[in-house]
Amino acid sequence: MKFLFFRLAVIFSIACSVQSKACSAFLLTGKEYNVVGFNENWKTMPGMIVINKRDVLKRNISWQNLTTDQTQADKQWTSKFGSVTFNLLGYDFPCYGVNEKGLFLVELYLEETTRVYHPKQPDMFWAQWIQYQLDHYKTVKEVVDHLNDGPNIDWWPNAAGSHFFLTDAKGNAATIALLNGKYTVLTHKEMPMPLLCNNQYQKDLAAAKKFDFLGGNIKFDPDQNKNWEDRYNRAYYMLKNYTYDQKPVDYAWNILNSIHPGEWQTVIDTKNMNLYFRSDLKKEVKTIDISKLDFSKNATVKYLDIHTDEKGIVNASFQNLTMAKNNQYVEQGFPIGYDNKEFGTSSIFGKLKKNIVKFFENILPES
């Protein structure tokens, strides 16, 4: 009985974990449009939107670098492209973002994730790995081509990892999973629909094929299939049935809101380089005109709280990101991201906060 109870407890824990970290991402693309949609479904979270500059000298940061005295850099690079990122954990640690060339990259929880390790490559904390791609590449193909000669992804300790959804300004898309010690990549040619949730792509696709909109025998009724586990099928159905009406951004919002709205919601029009976002605490949609942001070397790193009260186009509302302000997001974000209440009072977290100050002292001003 004790063993059975333990197994049930583990299964329940995993099920809750998967649902609590569930997300959805898609690309609505055609000859006249190229629009990304993303729902971050987890919990109410603090966070900031960061304008990351090009021509900034950076260094890799692993979990060991964050939490021990071993802070020696194994790899350095200079950012080639500026980007706009959504960061829970502070500067250079985004959950997702888009660069000035239109490359979009996001992580989505995947229980089956394993570690991919190349001994000649340095480890890099998963969030910085996202920033590394945005700093370096402008197309999906470039990211995929450099996976095995790039840094190893370092996950949270004792936790599953994620798979990734990426798109570019040309309408290409791909998914990247880390399975059985290798990168498993599906490009747009291998995906009937550029759409990803929290199962492996082929598993969700196989389950959707039982419905009539993919040739199956079961009629799909969007008014009935509204459960949490139906969100992939609903998104696929809506993407497949889009008829271009010159309002793809509105349609992307419709999809996001039809498949369980996320705590963070983002739509990006990579043809016109407009980014739209809102949060569960501030539900009005705001706009960032990416084409008018200053990513130059001499600009200051700027941020905007994701729960901002500002409305409309918010380019002018960004403020200078200082070390003091960054530390506030680190204080709030890491215990939430680690999903461990005790972590915020641990000695390891104290070390992490001190190290982050060292890592970014030459990039962010003190105040």
C-alpha positions as CSV (number, residue, x, y, z in Angstrom):
1,M,0.0,0.0,0.0
2,K,2.8,2.4,0.9
3,F,4.5,1.7,-2.5
4,L,1.2,2.2,-4.4
5,F,0.5,5.4,-2.5
6,F,4.1,6.6,-3.4
7,R,3.6,5.8,-7.1
8,L,0.3,7.7,-7.2
9,A,1.8,10.7,-5.4
10,V,4.6,10.8,-8.0
11,I,2.2,10.5,-10.9
12,F,0.0,13.2,-9.5
13,S,3.0,15.4,-8.9
14,I,4.2,15.0,-12.5
15,A,0.8,15.7,-13.9
16,C,0.4,18.9,-11.9
17,S,3.9,19.9,-12.9
18,V,3.2,19.4,-16.6
19,Q,0.0,21.3,-16.5
20,S,1.3,24.1,-14.3
21,K,4.1,24.7,-16.8
22,A,2.1,24.2,-20.0
23,C,2.5,26.7,-22.9
24,S,1.6,27.0,-26.5
25,A,3.4,28.5,-29.5
26,F,2.5,28.8,-33.2
27,L,3.3,30.5,-36.5
28,L,0.5,31.9,-38.6
29,T,2.2,32.3,-42.0
30,G,1.3,33.0,-45.6
31,K,2.4,35.0,-48.6
32,E,1.3,38.3,-47.0
33,Y,1.8,37.6,-43.3
34,N,4.1,36.1,-40.7
35,V,2.8,36.2,-37.2
36,V,4.0,34.4,-34.1
37,G,1.7,33.7,-31.1
38,F,2.7,32.5,-27.6
39,N,0.9,31.7,-24.4
40,E,3.0,31.4,-21.2
41,N,0.7,29.3,-19.0
42,W,2.1,28.8,-15.6
43,K,1.3,31.2,-12.8
44,T,1.3,35.0,-12.1
45,M,5.0,36.0,-12.5
46,P,7.0,39.1,-12.2
47,G,9.0,39.9,-15.3
48,M,10.5,42.5,-17.5
49,I,10.9,43.2,-21.2
50,V,14.5,44.0,-22.1
51,I,16.0,45.8,-25.0
52,N,19.3,44.0,-25.6
53,K,22.0,45.8,-27.5
54,R,24.3,44.5,-30.3
55,D,28.1,44.7,-29.9
56,V,28.1,43.7,-26.2
57,L,30.9,41.4,-25.0
58,K,29.4,38.5,-23.0
59,R,30.5,35.3,-21.3
60,N,28.8,31.9,-20.8
61,I,27.1,31.3,-17.4
62,S,26.3,27.8,-16.2
63,W,24.3,26.8,-13.1
64,Q,27.7,26.0,-11.5
65,N,29.0,29.5,-12.4
66,L,25.8,31.0,-10.8
67,T,26.0,29.1,-7.5
68,T,29.7,28.4,-6.7
69,D,33.0,30.3,-6.7
70,Q,33.8,28.8,-10.1
71,T,33.0,31.9,-12.2
72,Q,35.8,31.6,-14.8
73,A,34.5,32.2,-18.3
74,D,34.8,29.2,-20.7
75,K,33.4,31.1,-23.7
76,Q,33.0,34.7,-24.7
77,W,31.2,36.3,-27.6
78,T,30.0,39.7,-28.8
79,S,26.3,40.1,-29.6
80,K,25.8,40.6,-33.4
81,F,22.1,41.5,-33.2
82,G,19.9,43.5,-30.8
83,S,16.8,41.8,-29.4
84,V,13.6,42.2,-27.3
85,T,13.2,39.6,-24.7
86,F,10.8,38.6,-21.9
87,N,12.8,37.9,-18.8
88,L,11.7,36.3,-15.5
89,L,15.2,35.8,-14.1
90,G,16.9,39.2,-14.9
91,Y,19.2,40.5,-17.6
92,D,20.5,38.0,-20.2
93,F,18.2,35.2,-18.9
94,P,15.1,35.3,-21.1
95,C,12.2,32.9,-21.3
96,Y,11.7,34.0,-25.0
97,G,12.3,36.8,-27.4
98,V,12.8,38.1,-30.9
99,N,15.8,39.8,-32.4
100,E,16.0,42.7,-34.8
101,K,16.3,40.3,-37.8
102,G,13.0,38.6,-36.9
103,L,14.3,35.4,-35.3
104,F,11.9,34.2,-32.5
105,L,12.8,31.6,-29.9
106,V,10.9,30.2,-26.9
107,E,11.2,27.3,-24.5
108,L,8.2,25.1,-23.6
109,Y,8.3,22.5,-20.8
110,L,8.9,18.9,-22.0
111,E,9.0,16.1,-19.4
112,E,11.1,13.7,-21.5
113,T,14.0,16.2,-22.0
114,T,17.5,14.8,-21.5
115,R,20.9,16.4,-21.5
116,V,22.9,16.8,-24.7
117,Y,26.6,17.1,-23.9
118,H,29.6,17.8,-26.1
119,P,32.8,17.7,-24.0
120,K,34.5,20.4,-26.1
121,Q,31.6,22.9,-25.5
122,P,30.9,24.9,-22.3
123,D,27.8,24.6,-20.3
124,M,25.3,27.5,-20.5
125,F,22.2,28.0,-18.3
126,W,19.1,27.4,-20.5
127,A,17.8,31.0,-20.3
128,Q,21.1,32.4,-21.5
129,W,21.2,29.8,-24.2
130,I,18.1,31.4,-25.7
131,Q,19.8,34.8,-25.5
132,Y,22.9,33.3,-27.1
133,Q,20.9,32.3,-30.2
134,L,19.2,35.7,-30.5
135,D,22.6,37.3,-30.2
136,H,24.2,35.2,-33.0
137,Y,21.7,34.2,-35.7
138,K,19.0,35.7,-37.9
139,T,17.4,32.5,-39.4
140,V,16.1,29.2,-38.2
141,K,18.6,27.4,-40.4
142,E,21.5,29.1,-38.8
143,V,20.4,28.1,-35.3
144,V,19.9,24.5,-36.4
145,D,23.2,24.3,-38.3
146,H,25.1,25.4,-35.2
147,L,23.4,23.3,-32.5
148,N,26.3,20.8,-32.1
149,D,29.1,23.3,-32.1
150,G,27.3,25.6,-29.7
151,P,27.2,25.5,-25.8
152,N,25.6,22.7,-23.9
153,I,22.2,23.6,-22.3
154,D,22.3,23.5,-18.5
155,W,18.9,22.9,-17.0
156,W,17.7,23.6,-13.4
157,P,19.1,20.9,-11.1
158,N,16.8,17.9,-10.4
159,A,14.1,19.1,-12.9
160,A,13.0,18.3,-16.4
161,G,13.9,20.6,-19.2
162,S,12.2,22.0,-22.3
163,H,11.9,21.9,-26.0
164,F,12.1,24.9,-28.2
165,F,10.0,26.6,-30.9
166,L,11.7,29.0,-33.3
167,T,10.7,31.0,-36.4
168,D,12.2,33.6,-38.6
169,A,11.2,36.5,-40.7
170,K,11.0,34.4,-43.9
171,G,8.3,32.2,-42.4
172,N,10.5,29.2,-41.5
173,A,9.8,27.3,-38.3
174,A,11.4,24.5,-36.4
175,T,11.2,22.6,-33.1
176,I,14.2,21.5,-31.1
177,A,13.9,18.7,-28.5
178,L,16.7,17.1,-26.4
179,L,15.9,13.4,-26.5
180,N,18.1,10.4,-25.7
181,G,21.2,12.6,-25.5
182,K,20.8,14.1,-29.0
183,Y,19.1,17.2,-30.5
184,T,15.9,16.1,-32.3
185,V,15.0,18.8,-34.9
186,L,11.9,19.1,-37.0
187,T,11.9,21.9,-39.6
188,H,8.9,23.4,-41.3
189,K,9.1,20.8,-44.1
190,E,8.6,18.1,-41.5
191,M,5.8,19.9,-39.6
192,P,2.3,20.0,-41.3
193,M,1.6,22.9,-39.0
194,P,4.1,25.1,-37.1
195,L,2.6,24.6,-33.7
196,L,4.0,23.3,-30.4
197,C,2.7,22.6,-26.9
198,N,4.2,20.4,-24.2
199,N,4.3,17.0,-25.9
200,Q,6.7,15.9,-28.5
201,Y,5.5,17.3,-31.8
202,Q,4.8,13.9,-33.4
203,K,2.8,12.7,-30.4
204,D,0.4,15.7,-30.5
205,L,0.1,15.4,-34.3
206,A,-0.7,11.7,-34.2
207,A,-3.4,12.3,-31.6
208,A,-4.9,15.2,-33.7
209,K,-5.2,12.9,-36.8
210,K,-8.2,11.1,-35.4
211,F,-10.3,14.3,-36.2
212,D,-11.9,15.1,-39.5
213,F,-9.9,18.2,-40.1
214,L,-6.9,16.0,-40.6
215,G,-8.7,13.1,-42.3
216,G,-9.9,11.2,-39.3
217,N,-13.3,9.8,-38.5
218,I,-14.1,11.9,-35.5
219,K,-15.8,15.2,-36.1
220,F,-14.0,18.1,-34.3
221,D,-16.5,20.5,-32.7
222,P,-14.6,23.6,-31.5
223,D,-17.6,24.4,-29.2
224,Q,-17.2,21.1,-27.4
225,N,-13.4,20.5,-27.3
226,K,-12.5,23.2,-24.8
227,N,-10.6,21.2,-22.2
228,W,-7.0,21.9,-21.3
229,E,-5.7,18.9,-23.2
230,D,-7.6,20.0,-26.3
231,R,-5.5,23.2,-26.8
232,Y,-3.2,21.7,-29.4
233,N,-6.2,20.4,-31.4
234,R,-8.1,23.7,-31.2
235,A,-5.0,25.7,-32.2
236,Y,-4.4,23.3,-35.2
237,Y,-8.0,23.6,-36.2
238,M,-8.0,27.4,-36.1
239,L,-4.6,27.7,-37.9
240,K,-5.8,25.4,-40.6
241,N,-9.0,27.2,-41.1
242,Y,-7.6,30.7,-41.3
243,T,-8.7,32.6,-44.4
244,Y,-6.6,35.6,-45.0
245,D,-8.6,38.8,-44.2
246,Q,-5.7,41.2,-43.7
247,K,-6.1,40.8,-39.9
248,P,-3.7,37.9,-39.0
249,V,-2.6,39.6,-35.8
250,D,-6.2,39.7,-34.6
251,Y,-6.6,36.1,-35.6
252,A,-3.5,35.1,-33.6
253,W,-5.0,36.8,-30.5
254,N,-8.2,34.9,-31.1
255,I,-6.3,31.6,-31.2
256,L,-4.4,32.4,-28.0
257,N,-7.5,33.3,-26.1
258,S,-9.3,30.2,-27.4
259,I,-6.7,27.8,-26.1
260,H,-6.6,29.0,-22.4
261,P,-5.1,32.5,-22.2
262,G,-1.6,32.6,-20.7
263,E,-0.4,34.7,-17.8
264,W,2.0,36.2,-20.4
265,Q,0.7,36.5,-23.9
266,T,2.7,37.7,-26.9
267,V,2.0,38.2,-30.6
268,I,4.8,39.3,-33.0
269,D,4.3,40.5,-36.6
270,T,7.7,39.8,-38.0
271,K,6.8,41.3,-41.4
272,N,6.1,44.7,-39.9
273,M,8.2,44.2,-36.7
274,N,5.5,45.0,-34.3
275,L,5.3,43.1,-31.0
276,Y,2.1,43.0,-28.9
277,F,1.9,41.8,-25.4
278,R,-0.2,41.7,-22.2
279,S,-0.2,40.0,-18.8
280,D,-2.8,38.5,-16.5
281,L,-2.5,41.5,-14.2
282,K,-2.7,44.1,-17.0
283,K,-4.9,42.7,-19.7
284,E,-4.9,45.6,-22.2
285,V,-2.7,44.9,-25.2
286,K,0.4,47.0,-25.5
287,T,2.6,47.5,-28.7
288,I,6.3,47.7,-29.2
289,D,7.5,49.0,-32.6
290,I,10.7,47.0,-32.9
291,S,11.9,48.9,-35.9
292,K,12.2,52.1,-33.9
293,L,14.2,50.7,-31.0
294,D,17.8,51.7,-30.5
295,F,20.0,48.5,-30.4
296,S,23.3,50.3,-31.0
297,K,26.4,49.8,-28.9
298,N,26.2,53.3,-27.4
299,A,22.6,53.0,-26.3
300,T,21.7,52.0,-22.7
301,V,20.2,48.7,-21.9
302,K,16.5,49.4,-21.2
303,Y,13.6,47.5,-19.6
304,L,9.9,47.7,-19.1
305,D,7.9,45.8,-16.4
306,I,5.6,43.3,-18.1
307,H,2.8,44.4,-15.8
308,T,3.2,48.0,-16.9
309,D,0.3,50.4,-16.6
310,E,1.2,52.1,-19.8
311,K,-1.1,51.8,-22.8
312,G,-0.8,51.8,-26.6
313,I,2.7,52.0,-28.1
314,V,5.1,51.8,-25.2
315,N,8.5,52.4,-26.9
316,A,9.0,55.6,-24.9
317,S,8.1,54.0,-21.6
318,F,11.3,51.9,-21.4
319,Q,13.7,52.9,-18.6
320,N,17.4,52.4,-18.1
321,L,18.2,49.0,-16.6
322,T,20.5,49.3,-13.6
323,M,22.1,46.6,-11.5
324,A,19.8,47.6,-8.5
325,K,16.7,47.2,-10.6
326,N,18.0,43.9,-12.2
327,N,18.6,42.5,-8.7
328,Q,14.9,43.1,-7.8
329,Y,13.9,40.8,-10.7
330,V,16.5,38.3,-9.8
331,E,15.2,38.3,-6.2
332,Q,11.7,37.6,-7.3
333,G,12.2,35.5,-10.4
334,F,14.7,32.8,-9.5
335,P,12.7,31.2,-6.6
336,I,9.6,31.2,-8.8
337,G,11.5,29.8,-11.8
338,Y,13.2,27.2,-9.7
339,D,9.7,26.4,-8.3
340,N,11.2,26.1,-4.8
341,K,10.0,28.4,-2.0
342,E,13.0,27.6,0.2
343,F,15.5,28.5,-2.5
344,G,14.9,32.2,-1.9
345,T,16.4,31.9,1.7
346,S,19.2,29.5,0.8
347,S,22.9,30.2,0.9
348,I,23.1,29.0,-2.7
349,F,20.8,31.8,-3.7
350,G,22.9,34.3,-1.8
351,K,25.9,33.2,-3.8
352,L,23.9,33.4,-7.0
353,K,22.9,37.0,-6.4
354,K,26.5,38.0,-5.7
355,N,27.7,36.3,-8.8
356,I,25.1,38.0,-11.0
357,V,26.4,41.3,-9.8
358,K,29.9,40.3,-10.9
359,F,28.8,38.9,-14.2
360,F,27.0,42.1,-15.3
361,E,28.9,44.8,-13.5
362,N,30.6,46.0,-16.7
363,I,27.3,45.9,-18.7
364,L,24.7,47.4,-16.3
365,P,25.3,50.6,-14.3
366,E,24.9,50.4,-10.5
367,S,22.0,52.9,-10.3
